Amino acid sequence: MNIIITGASKGLGRAIAEKFAARGYDLFLCSRDQQTLTATAQQLGQRYPAITIRSKTADLAEKDQALGFGRWVLESGADIDVLVNNAGQFILGSLYDEDETVLERLMAVNLYSAYYLTGVLLPAMIRRKAGHIFNMCSVASLQAYPYGGAYSISKFALAGFSANLREEMKPHGIKVTTVYPGAAYTDSWAGSGVDPQRIMEAGDIADMVLAAARLSPQATVEQILLRPQLGDL
């Protein structure tokens, strides 16, 4: 079994990689940070020597690199069992004062990366009539909030992409799950002053993704919504 994870070098992507590696899945990992990605692949390889781990540095905000990563996966000849579109970026801001380039950047990272990569891999999945795609959205895809700005817009767009993809893939036997995580403790929260006990662990989201991926072919979890026990920050 093979799982492709973007934004896999840290945070939610790494947590998901860890959970699937422990279950014996072979990994295809992607990140734009070569040093961190290499370290992640090496650490997981040492921990789970029975699996195969392939990694490739790519900035999926760049269309040619997103397409190139997808072709690289296909060239391996491996079946695509699970694809996790996790690459993303958060920039705090408001629509009235954020730089006009922010929307373009976040749409490229948070939406177009998933759109282009999925498009490259889908024909092979359709031929097999199998596979499961997870699109990592956010509670910001569901509820507007102050200073959400372009980030929230891009995440609303990703949720729309995921919902449409779900409908289109039904007759092809391909599952699509939209994941809406609330705040989970990752490196981006370090030094923020937020108590790690106030928000979720990255492993909580990874556990839910793994559980959804392991259901029978007849069942699909269409949406996963997780929030901290005390609610959003």
C-alpha positions, 0 to 999 in steps of 0.5 A: 500500500502506498500513500502520497503526502504533501507538506510532509516534513513536519506538522500534520503531514509528518504526523500522518506519515508516521501513522501510516508508516506504522501500519506498513504503508510505503511513503511518497513524501514531498516538501519544499524544505529539503533539509527537513524533508530529508531528516524526516525521511531518514528518521521514519526509515530508521523507525520503520525499516520494513517500508519503502520511503521516497521523498522529493523536494518541490514547491507545489505552489509552482505549477510545474513543480506540482505537475513534476512531483505527480509525474515522479510518483507515477514513474515509480510504477506504484499504485496510488492508494492514498493521496493526502493534499496537505501542502499549505501556508497560513498568513495572518491578515485582513482583506482591507490591508494585506498585500495584494500578492498574499491571495495569489500566494495562498491560492497557489499553495492551498488550492492549486497545489492540490488541483494540479497534483490530483489532476496528474494522479487521477487517470491512474486511479480511475483506471484502477477504480481505487484510491482515497484522496484526503484534502486538508482544509481547516475550520477556516473553510467553514467559518469566517473570522477576523484576520482570516483574510486570504487564508480563509478564502483559499481554504473555502476554495479548497473545500469547494474543490474537495466537494466537487471532486467527491461527486465526480469520483463516486462512479469511479470507486475513488473516495474523497474525504475533506478534513477540517482541523481546528487548532492542533499543536505543531511547530508553528505554535511554538513560542506563541504562548498557547498552552499545548493542552488547550489545543489538539495534538497533530496525532489526533488528526492523523488518527482520524485520517488513518481510520477513515482510510481503513474502512471497507470499499463500501464506506466513505467518510465524506468529512472529518471535523475536529476541534479542541475540546474547549472549542476554537481559539 
